[in-house]
Amino acid sequence: MTQQQAAAALEEYRAERGPALRRLRSRPEAQGAAPGDLLDGTPGSTAPLRDRTTARITALGTGPRTLDADPTRSRWPSRARHGKLVDPHPPEESLLLVDGFCADLPERHPALVERLVDALCERDGVVSVHRYGPAALVVGVPEWDEVRLKPWLSLWLERNLPH
């Protein structure tokens, strides 16, 4: 990806945060609960929604088509379209469900993101971490590829978000 393409992808990602957050907040209402009951601004309040979302993603399984043949790909969140996915890949609904958490955490829990930045800066091989607004981090880690960085981030969040 060229610098110009990367800049365009970052702007696209940032523009998607509002809609992703609205989708996340509409999920409790669709399940019969008020959003304030589940998403009250504390990291622990995401646990019930995260558990239901994880169960839904597990139930959805993998997409029925290959990446190249998936007609929903143009509607995926930009981080999925520009990232590395391999077959079998998650279906569109799973990608959209996860995308809401990418918007909620930094908006409601900026201190958690600061702890994440600190943890990243302590990792061997990380040369830079730049924060673009509340919802976007660009991590410079030449020795890691996306397939290594994403699981590290997921595990860090799993350890640092209350259950």
C-alpha positions in Angstrom: 0.0 0.0 0.0 1.4 3.4 -0.9 1.4 6.3 1.5 -1.4 7.9 -0.4 -3.5 4.7 -0.3 -2.7 4.3 3.5 -3.8 7.9 4.2 -7.1 7.3 2.2 -7.7 4.0 4.1 -7.1 5.8 7.5 -9.6 8.5 6.6 -12.1 5.9 5.4 -11.7 4.0 8.7 -12.2 7.2 10.7 -15.4 8.1 8.8 -16.8 4.6 9.6 -16.5 5.0 13.4 -19.9 6.8 13.8 -22.0 4.3 11.9 -20.1 1.4 13.5 -20.9 2.8 17.0 -24.5 3.3 16.2 -24.8 -0.3 15.0 -23.2 -1.6 18.2 -25.5 0.5 20.4 -28.6 -0.7 18.5 -27.8 -4.3 19.2 -29.0 -4.3 22.9 -32.2 -2.6 21.8 -32.8 -5.4 19.2 -32.3 -7.9 22.0 -34.8 -6.2 24.3 -32.6 -4.2 26.5 -31.9 -0.5 26.7 -28.4 0.5 25.5 -27.7 2.3 28.7 -28.3 -0.9 30.7 -25.5 -2.7 28.8 -23.2 0.1 27.6 -22.9 2.4 30.6 -19.5 3.7 29.9 -17.5 1.2 32.0 -15.2 -1.4 30.3 -17.1 -4.1 32.2 -20.4 -3.1 30.7 -19.2 -4.4 27.3 -18.8 -7.9 28.7 -22.5 -9.1 28.3 -22.7 -7.6 24.8 -19.3 -9.0 23.9 -20.3 -12.5 25.1 -23.5 -12.4 23.0 -21.6 -11.0 20.0 -19.0 -13.8 20.4 -21.8 -16.4 20.5 -23.4 -14.9 17.4 -20.1 -14.9 15.5 -19.5 -18.5 16.6 -22.9 -19.5 15.3 -22.3 -17.7 12.0 -19.2 -19.7 11.4 -17.3 -18.9 8.2 -18.4 -17.4 4.9 -19.8 -19.8 2.3 -17.7 -18.4 -0.5 -14.0 -17.7 -1.1 -12.7 -14.2 -0.5 -12.5 -13.6 -4.3 -16.1 -14.7 -4.8 -17.7 -13.0 -1.8 -20.2 -10.5 -3.1 -20.5 -8.7 0.2 -16.8 -7.7 0.3 -17.5 -4.2 -1.0 -19.7 -3.6 2.1 -17.2 -4.8 4.7 -15.7 -2.3 7.1 -12.5 -0.8 5.6 -10.2 -2.5 8.2 -11.5 -5.9 6.8 -11.3 -4.8 3.2 -7.8 -3.5 3.5 -6.5 -6.0 6.0 -5.4 -9.6 5.5 -8.1 -12.1 5.6 -7.7 -15.7 4.5 -10.1 -18.4 3.6 -12.2 -19.6 5.4 -13.1 -16.0 6.3 -15.9 -14.6 8.6 -19.1 -13.5 6.9 -20.1 -9.9 6.6 -22.3 -9.9 9.7 -19.4 -11.1 11.9 -17.1 -8.3 10.5 -19.8 -5.7 11.2 -20.4 -6.9 14.8 -16.7 -6.7 15.6 -16.4 -3.3 14.0 -18.7 -1.7 16.6 -16.3 -2.6 19.4 -13.5 -0.9 17.5 -15.5 2.3 17.8 -16.9 1.9 21.3 -13.8 1.2 23.3 -11.8 4.3 22.4 -14.8 6.7 22.6 -15.9 5.5 26.1 -12.5 4.3 27.4 -9.7 6.6 26.3 -7.6 5.6 29.3 -7.8 2.0 28.2 -6.4 3.0 24.8 -3.6 5.0 26.5 -2.7 1.8 28.4 -2.7 -0.1 25.1 -0.4 2.5 23.5 2.0 2.2 26.5 1.9 -1.6 26.2 2.6 -1.5 22.5 5.5 0.9 23.0 7.1 -1.6 25.4 7.0 -4.4 22.9 10.2 -5.4 21.1 10.1 -4.4 17.4 7.5 -1.6 17.8 9.1 1.5 16.4 6.1 3.9 16.6 2.5 4.2 17.7 0.5 7.2 16.3 -3.0 8.0 17.5 -5.3 9.7 15.0 -8.2 10.9 16.9 -9.9 8.7 19.5 -10.5 5.7 17.2 -7.4 5.1 15.1 -3.9 3.8 16.0 -1.2 3.4 13.4 1.4 1.0 14.7 4.9 0.8 13.1 6.2 -2.6 13.7 8.2 -3.7 10.7 9.1 -7.2 12.1 5.4 -8.1 12.7 2.8 -8.6 10.1 -0.9 -8.1 10.6 -1.4 -11.8 11.3 0.8 -11.4 14.4 -0.3 -7.9 15.5 -4.1 -8.6 15.5 -3.9 -11.6 17.9 -1.6 -9.7 20.2 -4.1 -6.8 20.3 -7.0 -9.3 20.9 -5.2 -11.0 23.7 -4.2 -7.7 25.3 -7.9 -6.6 25.2 -9.0 -9.9 26.6 -6.6 -9.6 29.5 -7.4 -5.9 30.2 -11.2 -5.7 29.8 -13.2 -6.8 32.8 -15.3 -10.0 32.3 
